[in-house]
Amino acid sequence: MVIDRSYYFMKAGLNLARALFVTNQTEKKQQAELGYWQLQKAKSGELSADHYEYFYTTHFDIDKEEYRGKRILDIGCGPRGSLDWATMTKRRVGLDPLAEEYQRAGLIRDSGMEYVDSGAEEIPFSDDFFDVVVSFNSLDHVDDLEKTISEITRVTASGGLFLLITDVNHDPTVTEPVSYEWDVVDRFTPQFELHWKDCREKSEDGIYASARDGEPYDFSNDEARYGVLSAKFVRVPDE
Ligand SMILES: C[S@@+](CC[C@H](N)C(=O)[O-])C[C@H]1O[C@@H](n2cnc3c(N)ncnc32)[C@H](O)[C@@H]1O
């Protein structure tokens, strides 16, 4: 069935309006997230996933072949098909508390990646299950940062990678209730070793364009503003 863009405009309008009126914060956040993606789909027709491969590989200096036979987990994957490119992996799992809503809303297209409907605070996989865990533009969207970090640590295999791209330095918002600064990287040590980090100014072009092409963050300017952090960690074996 072909769904016309006006359908997504209408659904986005309804969900964004609902987000204004519901009082439960989790429900408010979910309506706003859903409305946001419906609006993107209404505007662009198809949600593109073309940019993800660059961020999983070149951005973090990882060869695509390194993913062969590995298990990858994308935390807060959204509906775009972030792991569509990763056909050489053993498992490619996207975790999102809205995965089923995104499916129901027709936002997820059929691809080889698995979607799991869950928050990052309780990841339904066993200890050390994943070789690579990723959080791109999702860490500040979770409800409980401490539980999320503890779960990321638990499911990442010893020697495995954790890749992070996140906004920093913002006040809590409806969809980004968690706020932190550049030193959020310290929350991942000593259970992870920080191998690389990069700090950029956030431009109007959004988080991904800023992470890739943004100006280096000017730490001498103390004006309050968003920054974009990229960080690559390696899981240290438990003692
Ligand atoms: C801005 S979107 C980013 C989607 C995708 N990572 C990307 O960059 O295109 C943030 C995602 O985080 C998800 N999210 C919200 N709360 C979450 C939680 N507690 N655990 C995991 N993901 C969550 C939202 O449902 C949403 O899909």
The ligand as a MOL file (V3000), in Angstrom:
LIG
                    3D

  0  0  0     0  0            999 V3000
M  V30 BEGIN CTAB
M  V30 COUNTS 27 29 0 0 0
M  V30 BEGIN ATOM
M  V30 1 C 17.3390 11.3160 17.9690 0
M  V30 2 S 16.8380 9.6570 17.8670 0 CHG=1
M  V30 3 C 18.3320 8.9620 17.1820 0
M  V30 4 C 18.0690 7.7750 16.3140 0
M  V30 5 C 19.3170 7.1990 15.6390 0
M  V30 6 N 20.3190 6.7750 16.6160 0
M  V30 7 C 19.9230 8.2020 14.6950 0
M  V30 8 O 20.9080 8.8240 15.0470 0
M  V30 9 O 19.3830 8.3790 13.6070 0 CHG=-1
M  V30 10 C 16.9020 9.1040 19.5560 0
M  V30 11 C 16.3330 7.7110 19.7420 0
M  V30 12 O 16.5540 7.3310 21.1030 0
M  V30 13 C 15.4490 6.5480 21.4780 0
M  V30 14 N 15.3330 6.4460 22.9490 0
M  V30 15 C 14.5800 7.1900 23.7870 0
M  V30 16 N 14.6660 6.7260 25.0400 0
M  V30 17 C 15.4870 5.6620 24.9980 0
M  V30 18 C 15.9450 4.7300 25.9750 0
M  V30 19 N 15.5730 4.8200 27.2500 0
M  V30 20 N 16.7630 3.7420 25.5710 0
M  V30 21 C 17.1590 3.6400 24.2820 0
M  V30 22 N 16.7510 4.4910 23.3140 0
M  V30 23 C 15.9240 5.4850 23.6680 0
M  V30 24 C 14.2680 7.2480 20.8500 0
M  V30 25 O 13.1240 6.4290 20.7830 0
M  V30 26 C 14.8370 7.6340 19.4920 0
M  V30 27 O 14.5300 6.6670 18.5150 0
M  V30 END ATOM
M  V30 BEGIN BOND
M  V30 1 1 1 2
M  V30 2 1 2 3
M  V30 3 1 2 10
M  V30 4 1 3 4
M  V30 5 1 4 5
M  V30 6 1 5 6
M  V30 7 1 5 7
M  V30 8 2 7 8
M  V30 9 1 7 9
M  V30 10 1 10 11
M  V30 11 1 11 12
M  V30 12 1 11 26
M  V30 13 1 12 13
M  V30 14 1 13 14
M  V30 15 1 13 24
M  V30 16 1 14 15
M  V30 17 1 14 23
M  V30 18 2 15 16
M  V30 19 1 16 17
M  V30 20 1 17 18
M  V30 21 2 17 23
M  V30 22 1 18 19
M  V30 23 2 18 20
M  V30 24 1 20 21
M  V30 25 2 21 22
M  V30 26 1 22 23
M  V30 27 1 24 25
M  V30 28 1 24 26
M  V30 29 1 26 27
M  V30 END BOND
M  V30 END CTAB
M  END
